[in-house]
Amino acid sequence: MKTGSYNDDFYSGVYKDKSDSYYAMHRKKIETVMSFLDGVKAENILDIGCGDGFIAEMLSKKLSAKPFGLEISASAVKSAKKRGVDACIFDVSERIFPFEKEFFDVVFCGDIIEHIYNTEELLRNILNALKPGGLMIATVPNTASWYNRGFLLMGWLPTWVESASKVYTGNPFMKEGVGHIHAYTKKSLTELLKIMGFTGIMVKGSPLLGNGEYSKNQERLWNAVDTVLSKKASIASELVVRAKKPIKGQAQIYS
């Protein structure tokens, strides 16, 4: 899949390395993020929870923009800096961002908001950090995914929804919790962003690819089914949303 000036050769160095299970699983989701940025012009971009800086580096190259990152892990910040990301150790759940207002053209928030207690405050901080007309792109797991609907019918807990903080119960396919505090569907995510003042909201679905945990045949079947069904955002494994900070005097538009 091509996104702007990028092609499969660009992604292959990381995604074909099965030792990195995160990027193996989330390849299609990251490609969807990049597709939302086709034709976008930017000077400064922010990756919230930037990790090792790989995605921030990709965003920077695609947009020819200076990358900044916020990350709670000190070791991850070191890795991000090696990639040229101006990253700092920062807990986004506790403080206002350490940047001037309206400094960024694009803010990326990948699999973060489901981990934050005060989601509204985080979204307000993002709006303050964005220039008028600037873009936020966020990704979240979809509680209403096609397989979670089946799990609920069987009386199981949906994946990524947790009933305790240190143990995981209710679904045999989940071995442990991952620290999710909030859960999202396409409808709940869209409504939340509207309430917070975002406009131009667009949501796409994305599959979660196999990461080597199961047999090759099992993963081929999973990848094929999930890729097809995740084309419909409301039942997709993952949600990728693009939203704009309104420009004063401009009517709000939703899609």
C-alpha positions as CSV (number, residue, x, y, z in Angstrom):
1,M,0.0,0.0,0.0
2,K,1.4,3.4,-1.0
3,T,0.9,6.4,1.2
4,G,2.2,9.6,-0.3
5,S,5.9,9.1,-1.1
6,Y,6.1,6.0,0.9
7,N,5.9,2.4,-0.2
8,D,6.3,-1.1,1.1
9,D,10.1,-0.9,0.9
10,F,10.1,1.9,3.5
11,Y,8.2,-0.2,6.0
12,S,9.8,-3.6,5.3
13,G,12.9,-3.0,7.5
14,V,10.8,-3.0,10.6
15,Y,7.6,-4.8,9.8
16,K,9.1,-7.9,8.3
17,D,11.2,-8.4,11.4
18,K,8.9,-10.6,13.5
19,S,11.0,-10.0,16.6
20,D,9.3,-6.6,16.8
21,S,5.8,-7.8,17.5
22,Y,4.3,-4.3,18.0
23,Y,5.2,-3.1,14.5
24,A,4.3,-6.4,13.0
25,M,0.8,-6.2,14.5
26,H,0.2,-2.5,13.8
27,R,1.6,-2.1,10.3
28,K,-1.7,-1.5,8.6
29,K,-2.8,0.9,11.3
30,I,0.3,3.0,10.9
31,E,-0.2,3.0,7.1
32,T,-3.7,4.3,7.7
33,V,-2.3,7.1,9.9
34,M,0.1,8.0,7.1
35,S,-2.7,8.0,4.5
36,F,-4.5,10.7,6.6
37,L,-1.5,13.0,6.1
38,D,-1.3,12.9,2.3
39,G,-1.1,16.4,1.0
40,V,-0.7,17.9,4.5
41,K,1.9,20.7,5.1
42,A,3.5,21.0,8.5
43,E,6.4,22.6,10.3
44,N,6.2,21.0,13.7
45,I,4.6,17.7,14.7
46,L,4.1,16.1,18.1
47,D,4.0,12.4,18.9
48,I,2.4,11.9,22.3
49,G,3.8,8.7,23.8
50,C,6.4,8.6,21.2
51,G,8.2,5.4,22.4
52,D,11.4,4.8,20.5
53,G,10.6,7.5,18.1
54,F,10.1,5.3,15.0
55,I,6.6,6.7,14.1
56,A,7.6,10.3,14.9
57,E,10.5,9.8,12.5
58,M,8.2,8.5,9.8
59,L,5.8,11.4,10.3
60,S,8.7,13.8,10.1
61,K,10.0,12.4,6.9
62,K,6.6,12.3,5.3
63,L,5.8,15.9,6.2
64,S,9.3,17.4,6.1
65,A,8.6,18.7,9.6
66,K,10.5,18.9,12.9
67,P,9.4,16.0,15.2
68,F,8.8,16.5,18.9
69,G,7.9,13.7,21.4
70,L,6.5,13.2,24.9
71,E,7.2,9.9,26.6
72,I,7.1,8.7,30.1
73,S,10.0,6.1,29.7
74,A,13.5,7.5,30.0
75,S,15.1,4.7,28.0
76,A,12.5,5.3,25.2
77,V,13.3,9.0,25.1
78,K,17.0,8.2,24.6
79,S,16.1,6.0,21.6
80,A,13.8,8.6,20.2
81,K,16.5,11.3,20.4
82,K,18.9,9.0,18.4
83,R,16.3,9.1,15.6
84,G,16.3,12.9,15.6
85,V,13.1,13.4,17.7
86,D,13.2,16.3,20.1
87,A,11.8,14.1,22.9
88,C,11.4,14.6,26.6
89,I,10.3,12.6,29.7
90,F,6.8,13.7,30.4
91,D,3.6,12.3,31.9
92,V,0.7,13.6,29.8
93,S,-1.8,12.6,32.4
94,E,-0.6,15.1,34.9
95,R,0.5,18.4,33.4
96,I,0.0,20.9,30.6
97,F,2.3,20.3,27.6
98,P,5.7,22.0,27.8
99,F,5.2,23.9,24.6
100,E,3.9,27.3,23.4
101,K,0.2,27.4,22.5
102,E,-0.7,26.7,18.9
103,F,2.8,25.4,18.1
104,F,2.0,22.2,16.2
105,D,0.5,21.5,12.8
106,V,-0.1,17.8,13.6
107,V,-0.4,15.9,16.9
108,F,-0.3,12.1,16.8
109,C,-1.7,10.2,19.8
110,G,-1.3,6.5,19.1
111,D,-3.0,4.1,21.5
112,I,-2.7,6.6,24.4
113,I,-6.1,8.0,25.3
114,E,-7.5,4.7,26.5
115,H,-4.7,4.7,29.2
116,I,-5.5,8.2,30.6
117,Y,-7.8,8.9,33.5
118,N,-8.6,12.5,32.5
119,T,-9.2,12.1,28.8
120,E,-10.9,15.5,28.5
121,E,-7.9,17.3,29.9
122,L,-5.6,15.5,27.5
123,L,-7.8,16.5,24.6
124,R,-7.9,20.1,25.8
125,N,-4.1,20.1,25.9
126,I,-4.0,18.8,22.4
127,L,-6.4,21.5,21.2
128,N,-4.2,24.2,22.9
129,A,-1.1,22.7,21.3
130,L,-2.6,22.7,17.8
131,K,-2.6,25.7,15.4
132,P,-6.1,26.6,14.1
133,G,-6.9,24.1,11.4
134,G,-4.2,21.7,12.7
135,L,-4.8,18.0,12.8
136,M,-4.9,15.4,15.5
137,I,-4.6,11.8,14.5
138,A,-5.4,9.2,17.2
139,T,-5.7,5.5,17.4
140,V,-7.6,3.3,19.8
141,P,-8.8,-0.3,20.1
142,N,-12.4,-0.8,19.1
143,T,-14.5,-2.3,21.9
144,A,-17.3,-3.1,19.3
145,S,-15.0,-5.0,17.0
146,W,-16.5,-8.0,15.1
147,Y,-14.8,-10.6,17.4
148,N,-15.7,-8.7,20.6
149,R,-19.3,-8.8,19.6
150,G,-19.0,-12.6,19.5
151,F,-17.2,-12.7,22.8
152,L,-20.0,-10.8,24.5
153,L,-22.6,-13.2,23.1
154,M,-20.6,-16.0,24.8
155,G,-20.5,-14.1,28.1
156,W,-16.8,-13.3,27.8
157,L,-15.2,-9.9,28.4
158,P,-14.3,-8.0,25.2
159,T,-10.6,-7.8,24.5
160,W,-8.7,-4.8,25.8
161,V,-11.4,-4.2,28.5
162,E,-10.2,-5.0,31.9
163,S,-12.0,-5.9,35.1
164,A,-9.0,-5.4,37.5
165,S,-5.7,-3.6,37.6
166,K,-3.3,-6.5,38.2
167,V,-5.0,-9.7,36.9
168,Y,-7.0,-10.4,33.8
169,T,-10.2,-12.5,33.8
170,G,-13.2,-13.2,31.5
171,N,-11.5,-14.0,28.2
172,P,-9.2,-17.0,27.5
173,F,-7.6,-15.2,24.6
174,M,-6.2,-12.4,26.8
175,K,-3.3,-13.5,29.0
176,E,-2.8,-10.2,30.9
177,G,-4.2,-6.7,31.1
178,V,-2.5,-3.8,29.3
179,G,-3.6,-0.9,31.5
180,H,-6.7,0.3,29.6
181,I,-8.9,2.7,31.7
182,H,-11.4,3.8,29.0
183,A,-13.1,1.9,26.2
184,Y,-14.1,3.3,22.8
185,T,-16.4,2.5,19.8
186,K,-16.6,4.6,16.6
187,K,-19.7,6.3,18.0
188,S,-18.3,7.1,21.4
189,L,-15.1,8.4,20.0
190,T,-16.8,10.6,17.5
191,E,-19.2,12.0,20.1
192,L,-16.3,12.7,22.6
193,L,-14.3,14.6,20.0
194,K,-17.3,16.7,19.0
195,I,-18.0,17.6,22.6
196,M,-14.4,18.6,23.1
197,G,-14.6,21.0,20.1
198,F,-12.9,19.1,17.3
199,T,-14.3,19.4,13.8
200,G,-13.7,17.6,10.4
201,I,-13.9,14.2,12.2
202,M,-13.2,11.1,10.1
203,V,-12.8,7.6,11.4
204,K,-11.3,4.6,9.5
205,G,-10.9,1.0,10.6
206,S,-7.7,-1.0,10.7
207,P,-6.9,-4.7,11.3
208,L,-4.5,-6.1,13.9
209,L,-2.1,-8.5,12.1
210,G,-0.6,-11.7,13.5
211,N,2.7,-11.3,15.3
212,G,4.1,-14.8,15.3
213,E,2.2,-16.0,18.4
214,Y,0.2,-18.6,16.5
215,S,0.9,-20.9,13.6
216,K,1.4,-19.5,10.1
217,N,-1.9,-21.0,8.8
218,Q,-3.9,-19.6,11.8
219,E,-2.3,-16.2,11.2
220,R,-3.0,-16.2,7.5
221,L,-6.7,-17.0,8.2
222,W,-6.9,-14.3,10.9
223,N,-5.2,-11.7,8.8
224,A,-7.5,-12.4,5.8
225,V,-10.7,-12.2,7.8
226,D,-9.7,-9.3,10.0
227,T,-8.4,-7.2,7.0
228,V,-11.7,-7.6,5.2
229,L,-14.0,-7.0,8.2
230,S,-12.0,-4.1,9.4
231,K,-12.7,-2.1,6.3
232,K,-16.0,-1.2,8.1
233,A,-14.8,1.1,10.9
234,S,-17.7,0.3,13.3
235,I,-16.6,-3.4,13.6
236,A,-12.9,-3.0,12.9
237,S,-10.2,-4.2,15.3
238,E,-8.7,-0.7,15.6
239,L,-10.0,2.8,15.0
240,V,-7.9,5.6,13.4
241,V,-9.5,9.0,13.7
242,R,-8.5,12.3,12.2
243,A,-9.9,15.5,13.6
244,K,-9.2,19.2,13.2
245,K,-8.9,22.2,15.5
246,P,-11.5,24.6,14.3
247,I,-10.5,27.9,12.7
248,K,-12.4,30.9,14.2
249,G,-15.6,31.7,12.2
250,Q,-15.5,28.4,10.3
251,A,-18.6,26.2,10.4
252,Q,-18.0,22.8,12.0
253,I,-18.2,19.9,9.7
254,Y,-18.3,16.2,10.5
255,S,-18.0,13.1,8.3
